């Protein structure tokens, strides 16, 4: 296996982990917007409890993706940050505003109009940031031809099209789906579990619809993606696997098997991302840049691979310890059986 292929695999793996962790944080922020009724305060408290210990750590994966792309595939990095300068800037603004609002509102007095404005900013940034991330991914999948026109043709037209915008919408719904499933596991109050169970089911159905819509839009918007997913045996197998994982997730949610549902959703999201990556292989940025012609010199890749190995020795035990301390019940606990005799009543959540 070539160095380029190994590092490209590490890049894809890191992006997948970011969507499953940092993406879930965005989705939880979006659910702030739906916190209404008697249990709205309990919904927000649960979201804060789920996000607070680990949200900064989850962004390590995005930093890892950017550094790896810049170091291992400089021409691809240049093409992306130049042509997609506008959506990437909006993505960065969203990340900063979301982090700032989340941190400030915890130190702010929890009453008054200013605190409410910080909460609204947090929810709005959580909604817009994954949208722009999806737009960037959708534009890359559609292809970035060499700049040959004016400002609009170079900086606007590639991403302001139906396919990238649909991928942005799919990304928002996808992170909401992941977050709802995670929050259903995090909750200890049966009423909150039930609330997020129904949110996860609704989001899962929306994801299935949007995935098919995006696939149809790829026929004209991303022909390489369309050809690989509809014209090959492995493409049909991936579509079947994604659909099976999605159906299994809905069944598990319906039966209140939240941990199994979470596992199925992780599989569904992973297959969705990897289907995109494998469908455009060996391209990093279609139609010109591949993992081979955009790769850095072999010596650079060798040292980078050694650095990745050394970093992994420190990173993964640290992450395990972090999640073991702050997410012991949610990740390492056993599945909760369906309740008997109706919801369990607990105080402080009305």
N, C-alpha and C positions, 0 to 999 in steps of 0.2 A: 504494500500500500504506500502511495507516494506521500511526501510531506504535505503537499498542497491539499490532498484529500483528507488527511488527518486533521489539519488545522481548520479546514472548511467544516468538518464534522463537529469540531469543538465549538465553532462559531454558531452553527445551527443548534447545538445542544444548549448553549448559553442563552440564545434567544428564546428557546422553548421554556427553559426554566424561568426566564424573566416574565414571560406571558403568564405562566402558571402561578407566579408569586407576586411580582409587582403588578401584573395585570389584575390579579384578584384584589389588590389594594385599590386600584382604580375603580373596579366594579363595586366594591363596598362603598366607596365615596359616592358613586352614582345612586346607590340605594338610599343615601341621605335624602335625595329628592322625593322619594316615595314614602318617607316616614311621616305618616299621617295618623290621626285618630288617637285613641286612648293609650296605645302602646308606642307612640312615636318616640318618647324619651327613652324607652327601653330599647328600641331599635338603634337609636344613636349611641346609647351606652354600649351595646353589644359590638357595634362597628368600631367604636373607639378602642374597646378592649381587645378586639381581634387585630387591629392594625398597629396600635401604639408600640408594642415591643420590637417589631421587626421591619417596619416599613423602610427605614433607611438601609438596612441590610439588603433588602430585595433589589435596590438600585445598583448594587455591586455588579449584577449580571449585565445591566445595560452598559455600564462603564467598561466591563470586560468585552462586550461585543464591539464597542467603538474602538477600543485600543487594539483589539485583535485585527479588526478590519483595516485600521490605519497602518499597522505594522506589517501584516502579512500580505495584504492586497491593496497597496497604495493607489493604483490607478482606479480601482473600483470605488475606493473611499472618496477620491477626488470627484469622480463622475457623480456620485450620489450627493455629496454636500454642495456641489455647485448647482446642478440642475434642480435639486430639491431644497434649495436654501430656504425658501419661504415656508413650506410645511415643517421643515426641521426646526426653524426658528420658533414657529408657533408651538411645536412640540416641546421645545426647551422652556419656553415661557410657561407653558402649562405645568411642566414638572416643578419649576421653581415656585410658581404661585400656589400650587397644591401643597408642596412641602412647607412653604412659609405660613400659609393659612392654617394648616394642621398644627404646626408648632405654636403659633401665636395664640390660637384659640384655646389651647390648653393652659397657657400662662395668663390669659385674659380673665377678667371678671366674668363669670358664667351667666350674666344677666345683662340686659340692655340691648339696644339696637346695634351697637358696634359688634357685639359677639355674634348676633344673628347674621350680620354681613360677612364676618369671617367664615361662618358655616356655609353660607351661600357660595362664597368664593371657592371654598374647598370642594363643594359638590360640583360646581360648574367646571372647575379645572379638572376634576376627576372624570368628567364627561368628555371634555374636549381633547385631553391628552391622548387617550387610546384611539380616538377618532383620527388624529393626525398621524399616530403611529401606523394605523391601518392604511391610511392614504399613502404613506411612504412605501410600505410593503407592496401595496397594489400597484403603485407606479413602477417599482422595480420589476414586478412580475410582468407588467405590460411592456416594459422595455424603455431604455433611455438612449435614443439615437444620438449621434454626435451633434453638438450644437452647430447649427448652420444658419439660423434665422436671427430675428431680433429678440428683444426682451421677452415678449409674450411667448414666442415659440420656444425659447430656451427655459424660461423660469416659471411660466404659468400653464401653458398647454399640456405638458406631460402629466401633471397631477389633476388638473381641473377637467376631468373626464368621467364618464359614467362608471367605468370599471374601478378606478382607484377610490372614488367616493363611496361606491357600494362596499368595497373592502373595508373602508373606514367605518361604515355603519355596522358591518358584520363584526368588526373588532370590538366595538362598544358593547354590542349585545353579548358577544362571547365572554368578555371579562365580567359582565353582570351575571352571566350564567355560572361561571366559576365561583364568583364571590358568594352568590346565594347558596350554592352547595356547601362551601366552606363554612358560612355563617350558620347553616342548619346544624352542622357538626359542632360548632363552637357553642351554640346556645345550650343552656341548661334548663331553661324554662320551656315547657312543652308548647306553650302558646307561641313563643318566638320561633321554635323549631317549625311549627305549622305554618307560620307566616312566611318564612323563608323557603319552606318546601314548595309552597305554591308559586312563589317568585321564581324559584329554580325551574319548575315545570314550565311556566309560561316562557321564561327566557330560553329554555331548551327547545321548545317548539319554534320559537322565533329564529333561533340559530339554524335549525334544520331548513326552514324556509329560505333564509338568507344565503345559506351555503349553496342551495340549488340555484338561487337567483344569480349569485356571483359566478357559478359555473357556467350558466347560460350566457351571462354577459362576457365571459372570457372568450367566447367564440369569435367575437370581433375585437374585444379589448385586450386580450392576452392570448394570441393564437398558439403560442408554444405551450402554455398551460392547458388549453383546450385540447390540443392534439395529444398530449401525453396522458391526460386523464380519461379521454373518451376513445382513444385509438390504440390503446395498449392493454395487455392482459393485467399487468401490475396496476395500471390506473383503475381498472374496474375492480380489482381486489381491494385497493385502498378505499375506493368509494363504498364498497360493501362493508369493509371493516369500520369505517367512520360511521356509517348508518347503523350498524349493529351496536357499536359502543353508545351511540346516542339513544337508541331504543332501550338498551339495557339500563342506561342512566335514568330514563323516564320511569321504567318499571320499578327500579330500586327506590326512586323518590316516591312513587305511588305507594309502595309497600313500607315506606319509612325506614329503609335500610340506607341511612345517610352516608356511612363510610364506604359502602360498596358503590353508592351513587357517585361519590367523590372520585373514587378510583376509575369508574367508567368515564366520567367527564374529563379527567386527566388524559385518559387514553384517546378520547374523541378530539380534544384540543391538539394533542401531540400529533395524531394522524393528519389533522387538518394542516398544521404547519409543515410537517414533513412531506405531505403530498405536494405542496407548493414548491418546496426546495428540490425535491427529486424530479418534479415535472420539468424544471428548467435546467437541470444538470446537463452539462458542466458549467452553465452560465452563472456568473455572479450578478452581472448586470447585462441582460440581453439588450441588443443582439450582438454585441462585440466583445465584451469582457468575460472571460471564463476564469475558473480557478487556476488555470495553467498560464494563460498569457498575461494575467494581472498579478501573478504572484511575485513576491519579493525574491531576491537572490537566495539560492539554496542555503548559504551560510547563515543568512538572517533567519530563515525558517528553522534551521537546526537549533540555533540559540533560543529562538522563541519557544520551540517545543520543550527544550530543557527548562526554561523559565516556567512554562505551564506545569510541568511535572513537579518542580520544586514548590510552586505556589499551591498546587493541589494538596500537597502534604500538610500545609498549614491551614488552608481554607476549609477543607471538608470536615476535619475534626472540630474546628471552631464553629462551623455552622451547625453541626450535630449537637454540640454542647449548648449553643444558643437556643435552638428549637427544643431541645430536651428540657431546658429550664423554663421557657416561656410558653411552650405549646405542648406540654406533656400529655394532657388529657385529649386535646384535639387530634394530635398526630399519633401518639403512642398508646392511647387508651383503646378499649374494646368497643365494638359497635353497640349502640343502644338498641334494645329490642323495642318493638312498637308498644306504646303505653296501653295499659289495661284499665278499664273502668273510667275512661275519659282523661282529659288533660290534668296534669298535676298542678295544683295551685301554689304559687309562690308569691310572697309579698314583694313590694317595691318595683313592680313592672307594669303598672297601670298608668 
